[in-house]
Amino acid sequence: MVANTLAEVDHFVPVEPTKEPLDYADLETLDFSSYDKGPEARKELAAQLRQAMKTHGFFVIENHGISEEDIMRQVDIGHTIFNRTPQEEKDRLKADILGKGEYPGFKPRGHWKSGGKPDRIENFNVNRNMRAHEQPKALEPYRAEIQTIVDTVHRDILGKILRLFVIALEIADEDFFVKLFNYDKHDESWARWMQYYADNDDKADATGDSSLWLGGHQDLSALSLLFSQPMASLQVRDYEDDAQWKYVRHVSGAIIVNAGEIMMWWTGNYFKAAVHRVIQPPSDQRGHNRSGFFYFAVPNDDVVINTLLEESPVLRAHVKQKWFPDGEAPTSKEWCNNRIRVTGQKALFQNQDAKSTEKQKIGTVMTTWYR
């Protein structure tokens, strides 16, 4: 994908992998080099996916078709956009998070509250239709590259993942989910460049709320795709022991995929929405920023999201009723806009008790935050 002549970037230097012994989650790894080897190969991948979705809600994809060089190029492009966009332009192109509940544009540091403190995370987000919003001048030399990788992620990689979900759920129409994520229709799916800024005053103890960079949560998306990065700060909560957090291991060139609340609703919690958080890294990685590239996928705006009991015999065998009563299931757009507006705006866990979760009602939906 990377051409011979490319616009210059400000190179982001990632931290070296940690040498500390950490407790890593045992995640399924799907090798997409076998995807096109026939129906039996895809059934094997779908079996791995089913296992992942019933345990952590996380899995790893290798050999997905985007080179590690192209991934690092996108990290550099995001780093460049952050560096070269003046604050005045960032303010003008700030995402309308509290108004429309949309992410395209810049999210400044301090908008979210993690552990009761303003976050240290800066985001820049684009819809796959980049013409729908004004873009910063610093993006323009890279527009074609960004569009190419976003198209590849949505049309090819996401499409393959969605077809594996169909196989895992034994839905008759192999394009059932693909049709709900129609590339040519509008939805709130977004590509994100995210930069966490280190604080040299971080406490040495990385176990308490003071170490949180992003509090425990389930994503609002159906699926979230993170291009793996070397900083050991992403943790997933074990569903079999909800007091235990485990690290997600860095796999060079891989995509870390997790299911969000939409997939949980579609499957009536038969497939888990991953509970995860970001904490300050181990001691040999502190003092460094964390920069990454992501794609968050949600269905087209008008898709009503509820448990697929009519479509999936697997769900009929394991799920007793739909997630939402009749008439209360949200559309994709309603849910996304409502959830984006409120995320990080409520001060959570103010009472220092043993409670590890806190619920919040958003429209007709009850969501859960995690300590």
VEXBA-135365 format. One line per field, with one value per residue (C-alpha): residue number from 0; residue in one letter; x, y, z. Coordinates in steps of 0.02 Angstrom, whole numbers, m for minus. Example, Ala and Ser with C-alpha at 12.3 -4.5 7.8 and 13.67 -1.06 7.14 Angstrom:
BEGIN
num	c(0;1)
residuo	c(A;S)
X	c(615;684)
Y	c(m225;m53)
Z	c(390;357)
END
This chain:
BEGIN
num	c(0;1;2;3;4;5;6;7;8;9;10;11;12;13;14;15;16;17;18;19;20;21;22;23;24;25;26;27;28;29;30;31;32;33;34;35;36;37;38;39;40;41;42;43;44;45;46;47;48;49;50;51;52;53;54;55;56;57;58;59;60;61;62;63;64;65;66;67;68;69;70;71;72;73;74;75;76;77;78;79;80;81;82;83;84;85;86;87;88;89;90;91;92;93;94;95;96;97;98;99;100;101;102;103;104;105;106;107;108;109;110;111;112;113;114;115;116;117;118;119;120;121;122;123;124;125;126;127;128;129;130;131;132;133;134;135;136;137;138;139;140;141;142;143;144;145;146;147;148;149;150;151;152;153;154;155;156;157;158;159;160;161;162;163;164;165;166;167;168;169;170;171;172;173;174;175;176;177;178;179;180;181;182;183;184;185;186;187;188;189;190;191;192;193;194;195;196;197;198;199;200;201;202;203;204;205;206;207;208;209;210;211;212;213;214;215;216;217;218;219;220;221;222;223;224;225;226;227;228;229;230;231;232;233;234;235;236;237;238;239;240;241;242;243;244;245;246;247;248;249;250;251;252;253;254;255;256;257;258;259;260;261;262;263;264;265;266;267;268;269;270;271;272;273;274;275;276;277;278;279;280;281;282;283;284;285;286;287;288;289;290;291;292;293;294;295;296;297;298;299;300;301;302;303;304;305;306;307;308;309;310;311;312;313;314;315;316;317;318;319;320;321;322;323;324;325;326;327;328;329;330;331;332;333;334;335;336;337;338;339;340;341;342;343;344;345;346;347;348;349;350;351;352;353;354;355;356;357;358;359;360;361;362;363;364;365;366;367;368;369;370)
residuo	c(M;V;A;N;T;L;A;E;V;D;H;F;V;P;V;E;P;T;K;E;P;L;D;Y;A;D;L;E;T;L;D;F;S;S;Y;D;K;G;P;E;A;R;K;E;L;A;A;Q;L;R;Q;A;M;K;T;H;G;F;F;V;I;E;N;H;G;I;S;E;E;D;I;M;R;Q;V;D;I;G;H;T;I;F;N;R;T;P;Q;E;E;K;D;R;L;K;A;D;I;L;G;K;G;E;Y;P;G;F;K;P;R;G;H;W;K;S;G;G;K;P;D;R;I;E;N;F;N;V;N;R;N;M;R;A;H;E;Q;P;K;A;L;E;P;Y;R;A;E;I;Q;T;I;V;D;T;V;H;R;D;I;L;G;K;I;L;R;L;F;V;I;A;L;E;I;A;D;E;D;F;F;V;K;L;F;N;Y;D;K;H;D;E;S;W;A;R;W;M;Q;Y;Y;A;D;N;D;D;K;A;D;A;T;G;D;S;S;L;W;L;G;G;H;Q;D;L;S;A;L;S;L;L;F;S;Q;P;M;A;S;L;Q;V;R;D;Y;E;D;D;A;Q;W;K;Y;V;R;H;V;S;G;A;I;I;V;N;A;G;E;I;M;M;W;W;T;G;N;Y;F;K;A;A;V;H;R;V;I;Q;P;P;S;D;Q;R;G;H;N;R;S;G;F;F;Y;F;A;V;P;N;D;D;V;V;I;N;T;L;L;E;E;S;P;V;L;R;A;H;V;K;Q;K;W;F;P;D;G;E;A;P;T;S;K;E;W;C;N;N;R;I;R;V;T;G;Q;K;A;L;F;Q;N;Q;D;A;K;S;T;E;K;Q;K;I;G;T;V;M;T;T;W;Y;R)
X	c(0;142;203;383;358;260;232;351;289;343;399;327;454;363;423;525;427;425;540;434;341;157;m2;m65;m239;m247;m328;m376;m267;m353;m236;m325;m204;m320;m481;m486;m442;m623;m777;m693;m552;m678;m775;m616;m588;m770;m749;m601;m704;m849;m731;m658;m829;m890;m740;m654;m740;m563;m464;m309;m298;m135;m100;m246;m173;m107;81;166;249;79;17;167;140;m36;31;155;17;m88;63;96;m83;m74;95;62;m116;m115;m220;m333;m374;m399;m523;m617;m623;m667;m785;m965;m968;m1086;m1203;m1234;m1144;m1020;m834;m766;m639;m525;m562;m451;m367;m474;m644;m661;m644;m546;m544;m619;m473;m468;m395;m228;m290;m303;m404;m427;m569;m634;m788;m746;m830;m699;m793;m932;m827;m693;m521;m366;m239;m109;m212;m219;m50;m108;m292;m273;m173;m301;m446;m360;m326;m500;m579;m473;m518;m705;m732;m609;m554;m717;m815;m718;m744;m931;m946;m860;m989;m1125;m1044;m1023;m1208;m1267;m1363;m1420;m1372;m1182;m1193;m1319;m1202;m1110;m1276;m1301;m1131;m1160;m1010;m1116;m1238;m1204;m1163;m1057;m911;m748;m560;m462;m286;m262;m116;m95;23;137;152;321;235;140;149;260;113;18;m125;m243;m364;m224;m143;m296;m273;m446;m571;m648;m787;m869;m858;m1015;m968;m1012;m827;m670;m508;m345;m183;m69;56;204;156;88;m59;m216;m301;m453;m564;m587;m772;m744;m664;m724;m594;m451;m375;m250;m138;m165;m3;75;86;184;78;m80;m253;m330;m519;m648;m836;m938;m1111;m1199;m1133;m1185;m1363;m1370;m1321;m1414;m1247;m1206;m1057;m972;m938;m756;m727;m562;m464;m298;m177;m4;124;253;402;519;395;346;385;335;180;65;5;m109;m228;m404;m564;m731;m874;m1059;m1208;m1290;m1392;m1565;m1523;m1627;m1520;m1596;m1561;m1563;m1671;m1764;m1604;m1490;m1528;m1374;m1450;m1621;m1534;m1445;m1542;m1718;m1774;m1722;m1613;m1740;m1930;m2030;m2022;m1871;m1726;m1624;m1567;m1381;m1379;m1486;m1373;m1208;m1256;m1328;m1180;m1049;m1131;m1121;m959;m835;m948;m1007;m887;m883;m839;m839;m878;m723;m812;m792;m909;m824;m959;m1074;m1227;m1291;m1452;m1430;m1597;m1680;m1512;m1426;m1238;m1105;m938;m801;m673)
Y	c(0;120;205;249;436;491;654;682;642;676;503;434;330;191;128;m32;m188;m214;m341;m355;m519;m476;m579;m587;m639;m799;m732;m827;m787;m798;m821;m738;m814;m965;m865;m893;m1078;m1134;m1160;m1280;m1158;m1020;m1137;m1165;m977;m955;m1086;m987;m828;m911;m965;m790;m710;m825;m788;m618;m536;m506;m592;m561;m563;m597;m595;m479;m395;m230;m227;m173;m36;34;24;122;248;280;303;430;519;538;599;725;789;816;903;1013;1072;1238;1245;1375;1256;1111;1216;1262;1081;1010;862;903;776;860;931;808;666;642;603;671;805;829;773;875;814;831;795;625;590;435;396;569;656;736;619;643;579;675;601;643;553;540;461;354;491;621;750;753;861;992;917;1002;1067;949;800;849;776;607;607;474;359;377;342;188;109;152;75;m82;m100;m77;m167;m310;m345;m297;m389;m550;m534;m505;m660;m763;m701;m762;m935;m939;m895;m1009;m868;m922;m764;m753;m566;m532;m422;m350;m277;m191;m106;m54;50;166;212;330;274;338;218;310;294;363;418;422;490;464;590;526;615;601;623;458;358;205;96;49;m44;89;213;342;242;243;320;264;185;13;6;m87;m1;75;m7;m175;m209;m110;m140;m86;m100;m176;m62;m107;m12;m135;m34;m115;m235;m348;m407;m594;m637;m792;m688;m508;m453;m497;m386;m459;m373;m387;m443;m341;m438;m345;m307;m385;m314;m332;m346;m328;m337;m192;m172;m183;m360;m404;m347;m438;m600;m577;m583;m753;m661;m548;m363;m347;m256;m164;m16;73;100;174;49;m50;44;11;94;248;424;383;432;299;328;215;192;119;83;76;m5;24;m22;99;237;161;m15;m62;m167;m312;m496;m600;m743;m761;m765;m875;m1054;m1045;m899;m984;m1130;m1020;m858;m850;m677;m522;m394;m253;m264;m228;m45;m4;m60;89;126;129;318;348;239;308;491;467;365;482;633;559;458;520;659;575;568;382;284;436;326;226;62;m114;m83;m129;m73;76;82;228;242;317;338;166;82;36;34;m18;61;m36;10)
Z	c(0;40;m119;m161;m139;12;101;246;421;600;652;814;909;1001;1168;1173;1227;1415;1495;1651;1683;1662;1677;1498;1442;1339;1181;1024;872;702;553;407;281;286;260;71;79;76;186;307;342;377;493;593;606;658;795;863;855;947;1086;1099;1106;1244;1355;1341;1192;1125;987;880;690;600;412;381;227;294;318;479;377;328;507;572;431;497;674;604;507;664;761;624;623;812;800;649;685;779;937;859;716;837;934;775;717;888;879;922;1062;1184;1050;908;996;854;855;688;731;881;1058;1173;1331;1485;1406;1490;1675;1725;1909;1938;1849;1676;1546;1458;1291;1128;985;803;716;538;459;307;205;243;138;268;385;363;391;463;339;411;351;167;110;178;126;m8;107;246;128;59;228;296;141;161;344;316;151;170;349;435;300;335;522;499;388;523;648;529;524;713;738;595;510;336;240;238;205;343;447;297;236;404;384;203;151;42;181;326;502;645;617;636;615;761;797;985;1083;1271;1348;1486;1653;1737;1905;1888;2048;2049;2101;1942;2026;2094;2016;2014;1873;1758;1586;1529;1650;1630;1501;1358;1189;1113;947;873;842;882;788;870;773;904;989;1102;1260;1389;1455;1384;1503;1484;1626;1643;1637;1744;1882;1875;2001;1884;1751;1626;1500;1313;1234;1092;928;795;642;716;743;916;896;1033;1032;1101;1173;1004;976;1154;1117;950;1037;1201;1295;1220;1146;1272;1255;1308;1472;1457;1521;1492;1636;1650;1585;1683;1753;1605;1485;1585;1529;1349;1252;1178;1000;902;756;776;680;771;674;705;594;473;555;535;595;748;865;960;990;830;891;726;624;730;786;898;995;1005;1092;1220;1243;1318;1266;1170;1256;1234;1254;1097;1048;1159;1050;990;814;785;768;923;1028;961;979;1153;1216;1142;1228;1402;1396;1524;1588;1747;1894;1933;2090;2204;2354;2400;2435;2368;2221;2057;1935;1914;1802;1699;1600;1426;1338;1346;1375;1538;1519;1645;1691;1779;1911)
END
